[in-house]
Amino acid sequence: MGKASAAIERAEGALRLSPFDPLNYLAYNALAIAYFHLKQYEQSRNAARRSIQSNSKFGMSYAFLAAALVRLGCEDEAKAEAKLAVLHDPHFSIRRFSIAAGFEPSVFTPFADAWRTAGIPF
């Protein structure tokens, strides 16, 4: 929705309230998205990595990591993470995510651009 500060506050609150929740990977993904939107790419990368540590089977976490890595100039590593995103979700594409997630265009477009660079199918 483009309200990154509120998303960060809520995700961090959820992690504080329930630090061992098996769904914490979703809060880390929210942090990865919000930090990416704020162009805080190192924090986005770190949150995406924590998401993967929490649930290594959720492909979107690899996609969020790939986007942050592209912006950090680590394109080879981003491409490897993009491959893992597609491996975990063979139907994942930029277009399908756009339709399913319904992100605000100002939030989605930078992800789409980074994902194209990382090699995620359109």
C-alpha positions as CSV (number, residue, x, y, z in Angstrom):
1,M,0.0,0.0,0.0
2,G,3.0,2.3,0.1
3,K,2.9,2.7,3.9
4,A,6.3,1.3,4.7
5,S,6.8,2.8,8.1
6,A,3.5,1.4,9.4
7,A,4.4,-2.0,7.9
8,I,7.7,-2.0,9.6
9,E,6.2,-1.1,13.0
10,R,3.5,-3.8,12.7
11,A,5.9,-6.5,11.5
12,E,8.5,-5.7,14.2
13,G,5.6,-5.7,16.8
14,A,4.5,-9.2,15.6
15,L,8.0,-10.5,15.9
16,R,8.4,-9.1,19.4
17,L,5.0,-10.6,20.5
18,S,5.6,-14.0,19.1
19,P,9.3,-14.6,18.4
20,F,8.9,-18.4,17.8
21,D,5.8,-18.3,15.6
22,P,6.2,-20.6,12.6
23,L,4.6,-17.9,10.5
24,N,7.3,-15.3,11.3
25,Y,8.6,-15.6,7.8
26,L,5.6,-13.5,6.7
27,A,6.6,-10.7,9.1
28,Y,10.1,-10.9,7.7
29,N,8.8,-10.7,4.2
30,A,6.7,-7.6,5.2
31,L,10.0,-6.1,6.5
32,A,11.8,-7.0,3.3
33,I,9.1,-5.3,1.2
34,A,8.9,-2.2,3.3
35,Y,12.7,-1.7,3.5
36,F,13.0,-2.2,-0.2
37,H,10.3,0.4,-0.8
38,L,12.3,2.8,1.4
39,K,15.4,2.0,-0.6
40,Q,17.1,0.5,2.5
41,Y,18.4,-2.5,0.5
42,E,20.7,-3.9,3.1
43,Q,17.9,-4.1,5.6
44,S,15.6,-5.6,2.9
45,R,18.3,-8.2,2.2
46,N,18.7,-9.1,5.9
47,A,14.9,-9.4,6.4
48,A,14.6,-11.6,3.4
49,R,17.4,-13.8,4.6
50,R,15.7,-14.1,8.0
51,S,12.5,-15.1,6.2
52,I,14.3,-17.9,4.4
53,Q,15.8,-19.0,7.7
54,S,12.3,-19.2,9.1
55,N,10.8,-21.1,6.2
56,S,13.1,-22.2,3.4
57,K,10.3,-23.6,1.4
58,F,8.5,-20.3,0.7
59,G,9.6,-19.2,-2.7
60,M,8.6,-15.5,-2.4
61,S,11.3,-15.0,0.2
62,Y,13.9,-15.8,-2.4
63,A,12.3,-13.4,-4.8
64,F,12.4,-10.6,-2.3
65,L,16.1,-11.5,-1.5
66,A,16.9,-11.4,-5.2
67,A,15.4,-7.9,-5.6
68,A,17.4,-6.5,-2.7
69,L,20.6,-8.1,-4.1
70,V,20.0,-6.6,-7.5
71,R,19.8,-3.1,-5.9
72,L,23.0,-3.9,-3.9
73,G,24.8,-4.7,-7.1
74,C,25.1,-8.4,-6.4
75,E,23.6,-9.6,-9.7
76,D,25.1,-13.1,-9.8
77,E,23.9,-13.8,-6.3
78,A,20.5,-12.3,-7.2
79,K,20.2,-14.6,-10.2
80,A,20.9,-17.6,-8.0
81,E,18.2,-16.6,-5.6
82,A,15.8,-15.9,-8.4
83,K,16.3,-19.5,-9.6
84,L,15.5,-20.7,-6.1
85,A,12.3,-18.6,-6.1
86,V,11.2,-20.3,-9.3
87,L,12.3,-23.7,-8.1
88,H,10.1,-23.4,-5.0
89,D,7.2,-22.0,-7.1
90,P,7.5,-23.1,-10.7
91,H,4.5,-21.0,-11.7
92,F,6.0,-17.8,-10.2
93,S,6.2,-14.9,-12.7
94,I,6.3,-11.1,-12.4
95,R,2.9,-10.9,-14.1
96,R,1.2,-13.5,-11.8
97,F,2.6,-11.9,-8.7
98,S,1.3,-8.5,-9.9
99,I,-2.2,-9.9,-10.3
100,A,-2.2,-12.0,-7.1
101,A,-0.5,-9.5,-4.7
102,G,-2.2,-6.3,-5.8
103,F,0.7,-4.1,-4.7
104,E,0.5,-0.4,-5.2
105,P,2.3,0.4,-8.5
106,S,4.9,2.6,-6.7
107,V,5.8,-0.5,-4.6
108,F,5.5,-3.1,-7.3
109,T,7.3,-1.5,-10.2
110,P,10.8,-1.4,-8.5
111,F,10.4,-5.1,-7.6
112,A,9.4,-6.0,-11.2
113,D,12.4,-4.1,-12.5
114,A,14.8,-5.8,-10.1
115,W,13.2,-9.2,-10.8
116,R,13.7,-8.8,-14.5
117,T,17.3,-8.1,-13.9
118,A,17.6,-11.2,-11.8
119,G,16.0,-13.3,-14.5
120,I,12.6,-14.0,-13.0
121,P,10.1,-14.7,-15.9
122,F,7.7,-12.0,-16.9
